[in-house]
Amino acid sequence: MQKHEVKRLLVNYKTLEEFKNFREFGAAELSMKGDLEDNIIEDNSESPFYGIYYGKKLVARMSLYRIEGKYDRYFDPPQDYLELWKLEVLEPYRGQGYGAALVNFAKSLKLPIKTNGRQGSSDFWTHMGFEASTYQESRDRGESPFVWYPPGVHEQNSEENI
């Protein structure tokens, strides 16, 4: 399989233009345009956005946020973890390993990961080594969380979250 290079995307107007391509192909709730506009600082290297280019075209992207351990309601022991949001691959590039490359990049950071599975995506997340988190109404509020546990990390006991 071809190796796809994941790059941290700069928060700038060029990236904003590239994101417009995704909105045309992807579901409206996956649009990162609002997030980008809220975070615009020219060429910010601490951007939460990551992507993969095919030539000069951005074809896959995600946002990755580090959540402080004091807010952890998913992992035992409680610790900093990553929230993976808005993973999307442009339609013509799906099935070629771009989504897997983004997820594997996130896993390489060796922190637990939480994401919310979109409708019809559970097979992808399971294939990537994620597990459906035990649903807790007060914590998950209608979301479908999937979690990835690095070695030594487990699901937090539900009584701890009350």
Backbone as a ProteinNet text record, in pm:
[ID]
protein_1_A
[PRIMARY]
MQKHEVKRLLVNYKTLEEFKNFREFGAAELSMKGDLEDNIIEDNSESPFYGIYYGKKLVARMSLYRIEGKYDRYFDPPQDYLELWKLEVLEPYRGQGYGAALVNFAKSLKLPIKTNGRQGSSDFWTHMGFEASTYQESRDRGESPFVWYPPGVHEQNSEENI
[TERTIARY]
84.3	0	88.5	46.3	119.5	121.1	233	244.6	195.9	103.5	48.4	109.2	161.9	225.2	122.4	109.4	18.6	95.2	32.9	96	4.4	66.5	-11.3	-42.7	-169.3	-210.9	-193.2	-142.5	-128.3	-264.9	-287	-412.2	-392.5	-434.2	-421.3	-530.4	-534.2	-641.1	-627.8	-507.3	-489.4	-558.8	-540.8	-606.4	-757.7	-805.6	-949	-1003.5	-930.5	-973.3	-977.4	-875.8	-871.7	-989.9	-1031.7	-1143	-1274.6	-1284.7	-1408.2	-1435.2	-1330.4	-1348.6	-1420.8	-1393.7	-1454.6	-1602.9	-1639.3	-1779.1	-1861.6	-1803.4	-1874.6	-1898.7	-1807.3	-1817	-1871.9	-1848.1	-1880.8	-2007.8	-2047.3	-2165.9	-2141.6	-2246.1	-2234.3	-2174.2	-2209.5	-2157.5	-2008.7	-1949.3	-1805.6	-1723.9	-1790.7	-1719.2	-1634	-1509.9	-1419.2	-1405.5	-1476.7	-1460.3	-1480.2	-1585.7	-1611.9	-1500.3	-1452.6	-1340.8	-1219.6	-1189.9	-1072.5	-1086.5	-1203.7	-1222.4	-1209.3	-1255.4	-1244.9	-1099.8	-1014.6	-877.1	-772.6	-815.4	-718.6	-614.8	-494.2	-376	-278.3	-231.1	-152.6	-41.3	-48.5	52	78	-25.6	-12	34.6	150.1	204	143.2	63.2	-1.9	-146.4	-174.3	-307.6	-353.4	-485.4	-537.8	-571.9	-543.6	-584.8	-469.9	-502.3	-404.2	-464	-378.1	-429.3	-327.1	-375.5	-290.9	-315.8	-207.7	-215.1	-188.8	-258.4	-228.6	-179.7	-49.7	8.9	-7	-72.9	-94.7	-237	-316	-456.9	-475.7	-538.2	-572.6	-688.2	-665.8	-767.4	-824.3	-759.8	-807.4	-769.1	-856.6	-827.9	-897.3	-848.8	-910.6	-867.4	-938.7	-891.1	-864.4	-763.7	-717	-692	-768.9	-758.6	-710.3	-614.8	-567	-654.9	-715.6	-803.1	-728.3	-729.5	-657.3	-718.6	-632.5	-673.8	-782.3	-786.4	-888.3	-1029.6	-1041.3	-1171.6	-1200.4	-1109.4	-1121.6	-1234.7	-1334.7	-1445.1	-1454.8	-1345.9	-1345.9	-1240.2	-1123.4	-1008.8	-963.6	-913	-858	-717.4	-614.6	-624.4	-659	-729.9	-761.4	-632.4	-633.1	-512.1	-548.5	-450.3	-470.9	-505	-594.8	-630	-658.8	-674.1	-701	-846.3	-907.6	-1038.4	-1016.6	-1055.5	-1040.8	-1177.1	-1178.9	-1302.8	-1290.7	-1402.8	-1418.1	-1321.3	-1300.2	-1220.1	-1299.2	-1238.2	-1307.1	-1205.7	-1242.1	-1163.3	-1254.2	-1202.3	-1281.6	-1323.9	-1444.7	-1506.5	-1415.6	-1350.6	-1269.6	-1146.9	-1112.5	-991.1	-1021.5	-1147.7	-1185.6	-1143.4	-1118.3	-1079.5	-934.3	-854.2	-712.9	-618.7	-671	-586.5	-564.1	-626.1	-604.4	-663	-784.5	-846.1	-766.4	-724.6	-643.9	-511.5	-450.3	-323.5	-342.3	-452.5	-479.1	-499.1	-577.6	-602.3	-473.2	-393.8	-267.2	-171.5	-174.5	-94.3	-137.5	-267.6	-317.6	-275.5	-285.1	-246	-96.7	-15.9	129.8	167.8	76.8	103.3	92.2	46.9	46.2	-39.1	-141.4	-239.8	-370.8	-455.5	-588	-660.2	-751.8	-825.1	-974.4	-1050.6	-1196.7	-1243.2	-1341.2	-1404.1	-1552	-1630.1	-1772.1	-1798.4	-1844.8	-1870.5	-1990.3	-1970.1	-2081.1	-2163.5	-2286.1	-2373.5	-2307.4	-2302.9	-2245.2	-2094.4	-2028.2	-1881.7	-1827.4	-1913.1	-1864.5	-1768	-1789.3	-1697	-1556.5	-1547.3	-1417.1	-1345.9	-1416.5	-1353.3	-1311.4	-1395.1	-1360.7	-1237.3	-1233.9	-1117.8	-990.4	-1002.8	-887.5	-849.8	-916.3	-879.7	-953.7	-1056.9	-1137.1	-1249.4	-1299.7	-1412.6	-1523.1	-1647.3	-1760.4	-1754.6	-1757.3	-1755.5	-1892.5	-1894.5	-2021.5	-2096.7	-2216.1	-2292.8	-2339.6	-2314.5	-2363.1	-2435.5	-2564.5	-2646.6	-2595.5	-2558.9	-2514.5	-2383.5	-2298.9	-2168.3	-2175.8	-2245.5	-2238.5	-2347.5	-2454.8	-2563.4	-2592.4	-2625.7	-2665.3	-2552.2	-2428.6	-2314.9	-2289.5	-2211.2	-2172.2	-2020.9	-1969.6	-1824.1	-1756.4	-1646	-1554.5	-1422.8	-1355.1	-1230.9	-1121.4	-998.8	-881.4	-795.4	-758.6	-679.8	-536.8	-438.6	-299.8	-274.5	-164	-135.6	-142.6	-204.2	-212.3	-329.7	-412.2	-526.4	-653.8	-755.2	-881.6	-997.4	-1118.8	-1238.4	-1259	-1297.1	-1324.9	-1453.9	-1456	-1574.1	-1685.4	-1805.8	-1916.6	-1951.8	-1934.5	-1965.9	-1874.7	-1754.5	-1660.8	-1708.7	-1796.5	-1840.6	-1963.5	-2020.4	-2145.6	-2117.8
-118.5	0	124.4	224.5	350.6	422.2	482.8	557.7	700	743.1	878	962.6	1078	1165.7	1261.2	1252.9	1341.5	1467.9	1582.8	1711.9	1793.3	1865.7	1962.8	2078.1	2114.5	2220.6	2355.1	2450.7	2586	2651.8	2732.6	2806.6	2936.1	2933	3050.9	3048.3	3150.1	3159.8	3057.5	3010.8	2904.6	2778	2743.6	2625.7	2642	2760.7	2787.4	2760.1	2802.2	2776.4	2625.7	2552.2	2407.2	2338.9	2388.6	2328.4	2343	2443.1	2461.9	2341.8	2273.3	2153.2	2043.9	2035.2	1930.2	1955.7	2076.8	2108.4	2071.6	2081.9	2045.8	1895.3	1815.6	1670.4	1603.2	1660.8	1594.1	1646	1581	1621.4	1757.6	1836.1	1972.9	1974.2	1877	1880.2	1850.3	1803.1	1776.2	1898.2	2004.4	2122.1	2181.2	2208.5	2267	2417.3	2472.6	2613.9	2703.9	2680.7	2762.9	2751.9	2628.3	2609	2687.8	2680.9	2748.1	2898.9	2952.3	3096.9	3144.1	3062.6	3098.6	3097.9	3019.1	3001.6	3068.9	3152.5	3206.1	3296.9	3253.5	3331.7	3292	3385.6	3352.9	3252.2	3137.4	3032.1	2981.7	2967.4	2913.6	2768.8	2738.8	2603.3	2512.7	2566.3	2485.1	2453.7	2449.2	2420.8	2281.4	2263.4	2130.1	2051.5	2108.7	2049	1972.5	1853.5	1768.6	1723.9	1701.1	1658.8	1582.9	1528.2	1456	1515.4	1542.6	1597.1	1486.9	1495.3	1416.5	1519.4	1521.4	1630.9	1758.5	1859	1984.6	1996.2	1889.7	1893.2	1826.1	1897.3	1841.2	1743.7	1614.3	1512.6	1446.9	1466.7	1407.9	1500.7	1505.3	1595.2	1547.6	1599.4	1576.2	1689.4	1703.7	1791.6	1703.5	1740	1660.9	1755.8	1738.6	1826.2	1747.2	1803.6	1741	1791.3	1697.4	1728.4	1697.5	1791.8	1774.2	1661.6	1591	1478.4	1511.3	1634.3	1669.1	1662.3	1659.3	1648.1	1505.9	1413	1276.3	1202	1160.7	1079.2	948.2	912.6	793	690.3	734.4	644.7	624.2	502.9	466.7	414	474.2	588.3	717.4	811.8	940.6	1011.3	1069.9	1130.7	1220.4	1294.2	1370.2	1269.8	1311.2	1226.1	1313.6	1249.7	1321	1302	1409.9	1399	1418.9	1319.7	1322.3	1360.9	1470.1	1521.9	1537	1531.4	1573.4	1505.9	1378.2	1300.7	1291	1331.8	1324.9	1306.8	1223	1199.8	1235	1313.7	1348.2	1220.9	1222.4	1104.4	1030	1096.4	1021	951.8	985.9	932.8	831.2	801	705	564.5	482.2	343.4	325.7	431.4	425	441.5	432.8	435.9	573	676.5	811.3	825.7	778	785.6	705.5	585.2	501.3	569.6	635.7	704.8	816.5	890	995.1	935.5	829.5	765.9	707.8	642.5	585.5	694.5	810.4	923.6	962.8	974.7	1010.2	904.8	777.4	669.4	674.6	722	727.8	826.4	914.2	1010.1	944.7	819.3	732.7	782.7	860.9	901.9	831.7	806.8	751.8	847.7	792.5	872.9	846.9	953.7	945.7	1012.4	951.7	1012.1	980.7	1047.9	1019.1	959.8	837.2	769.2	828	862.5	908.6	787	812.5	704.6	624.7	493.9	406	392.5	449.4	444.8	343.6	269	180.7	73.6	20.7	-79.4	-21.7	103.1	167.6	178.8	229.4	250.2	117.7	15.6	-116.1	-170.5	-157.3	-201.3	-129.2	-4.6	75	47.8	-47.7	-84.9	-7.5	65.7	140.2	50.7	83.9	12.6	112.8	66.9	152	167.3	289.7	316.1	282.2	235.4	209.9	342	345.8	470.3	513.3	640.6	701.7	829.9	833	944.9	1079.1	1088.2	1217	1264.9	1172.8	1207.2	1222.3	1133.4	1124.1	1201.1	1233.1	1316.2	1290.5	1167.4	1133.8	1106.6	1122.2	1091.1	940	892.9	751.8	742.1	753	756.6	623.1	634.2	522.9	563.9	468.2	499.3	400.2	450.4	366.9	374.1	256	245.7	204.6	289	242.1	140.7	66.6	-32.2	30.1	-44.6	-0.7	91.4	121.3	210.6	130.1	155.3	83.3	180.9	127.7	210	247.8	374.5	423.6	359.3	322	264.8	368.4	330.4	425.5	491.8	423	486.1	604.3	604.8	713.6	843.4	833.3	950.4	1018.5	963	1018.3	1130.1
0	0	0	-71.4	-82.9	51.7	86.7	210.9	187.7	272.8	263.3	374.4	340.5	437.8	498.8	631.8	704.6	740.5	712.8	742.7	832.6	925.8	1003.1	910	903.4	812.4	879.5	804.3	854.7	859.9	961.3	971.9	894.8	768.2	683.7	577	495.6	396.4	284.6	255.1	155.2	203.3	330.6	386.5	383.2	414.3	409.4	269.2	167.4	29.4	1.8	51.4	30.5	99.1	215	287.6	211.4	127	50.8	-39.7	-84.8	-166	-88.3	41.2	121.6	140.6	161.3	182.8	60	-56.3	-179.2	-187.4	-133.4	-145.1	-20.4	97.2	222.6	285.3	392.9	467.6	532.5	542.6	595.5	734.7	818.8	955.7	963.2	854.3	852.5	811.5	773.1	726.8	838.2	807.3	905.5	885.1	790.1	756.6	877.6	954.5	1072.8	1174.6	1198.9	1292.1	1245.9	1117.6	1064.2	1078	1040.8	1051.5	1195.2	1290.9	1431.9	1480.9	1415.7	1462.5	1374.2	1279.5	1183	1249	1238.5	1274.4	1164.5	1090.3	971.5	1001.7	933.5	940.2	1081.8	1161	1296.6	1289.8	1347.2	1340.9	1446.4	1536.9	1639.1	1601.3	1476.2	1425	1467.6	1493.6	1523.8	1397.3	1279.5	1153.4	1088.2	1037.1	969.8	838	739.5	610.4	529.7	419.3	324.3	185.7	117.3	-18	-120.1	-232.1	-350	-450.5	-473.5	-551	-470	-527.1	-454.6	-401.5	-414.3	-374.1	-237.2	-145.3	-14.9	-35.5	-5.6	-33.9	91.6	206.4	331.7	445.9	547.7	659.6	785.2	897.9	1028.4	1120	1230.3	1336.7	1457.8	1533	1645.7	1761.9	1868.7	1984.8	2105.7	2177.5	2301.5	2415.3	2488.8	2600.7	2730	2822.6	2949.7	3032.7	3104.3	3186.5	3287.4	3336.3	3436.3	3377.3	3244.4	3178	3129.2	3154.9	3103.9	3173.5	3094.5	3145.2	3067.2	2999	2915.6	2953.4	2998.7	3009	3153.2	3180.5	3310.1	3286.4	3344.4	3436.1	3360.7	3428.8	3365.9	3323.6	3204.9	3148.4	3031.4	2980.6	2857.7	2748	2658.9	2546.5	2424.7	2310	2185.5	2144.7	2097.7	2033.4	1884.3	1808.7	1664.5	1606.6	1533	1476.2	1325.8	1260.4	1121.7	1025.5	1046.2	951.5	821.4	712.6	584.2	471.2	377.5	256.4	138.8	45.8	-72.3	-146.8	-197.2	-260.6	-357.8	-454.3	-551.6	-490.3	-366.3	-304	-193.8	-171.1	-67	-105.7	-3.1	-25.7	-65.6	-50.2	-89.4	29.7	150.5	269.3	330.7	277.4	331.9	472.4	493	625.7	727	688.9	778.2	811.9	714.5	740.7	843.3	835.5	934	1072.5	1081.7	1212	1268.3	1184.4	1232.1	1279.2	1213.7	1260.3	1401.8	1424.2	1557	1659.7	1624.5	1716	1746.8	1652.5	1672.8	1783.5	1820.6	1928.3	2065.6	2068.7	2187	2302.9	2272	2371.2	2338	2438.7	2406.6	2312.4	2232.3	2134.6	2149.2	2144.1	2141.3	2012.9	1947.8	1831.2	1836.3	1756.4	1746.4	1609.7	1609.8	1484.3	1412.2	1287.4	1203.7	1163.3	1125.5	1084.1	971.8	989.5	888.3	894.3	997.5	1003	1102.8	1171.6	1278.4	1227.5	1106.6	1052.4	1035.2	988.4	972	1106.4	1208.1	1338.2	1400.7	1388.6	1441.6	1370.3	1238.2	1159.7	1204.2	1247.6	1291.5	1437.4	1503.3	1639.6	1747.5	1710.7	1807.2	1858.4	1976.4	2035	2062.5	2049.5	2087.5	2238.8	2286	2429.7	2487.1	2610.8	2678.3	2686.4	2628.7	2621.4	2759.7	2791.8	2916.1	2877.8	2900.3	2855.2	2904.5	3032.3	3087.2	3026	2983.6	2925.8	2774.6	2707.2	2561.4	2488.4	2553.2	2498.4	2350.7	2318.5	2182	2085.4	2128.9	2041.8	2043.6	1949.5	1942.5	1956	2079.7	2094.9	2064.4	1991.6	1970.9	2034.7	2097.6	2167	2126.8	2131.4	2108	2233.2	2282.6	2404.9	2372.2	2404.9	2394.4	2506.4	2500.8	2605.3	2745.8	2839.6	2978.4	3008.8	2909.5	2928.3	2903	2983.3	2973.3	2983	2966.4	2979.3	3125.1	3144.6	3278.2	3329.7	3456.1	3518.8	3520.3	3478.6	3466.9	3599.6	3714.3	3842.9	3873.6	3815.9	3839.2	3775.2	3675.2	3599.5	3657.3	3761.6	3815.4	3912.3
[MASK]
++++++++++++++++++++++++++++++++++++++++++++++++++++++++++++++++++++++++++++++++++++++++++++++++++++++++++++++++++++++++++++++++++++++++++++++++++++++++++++++++++

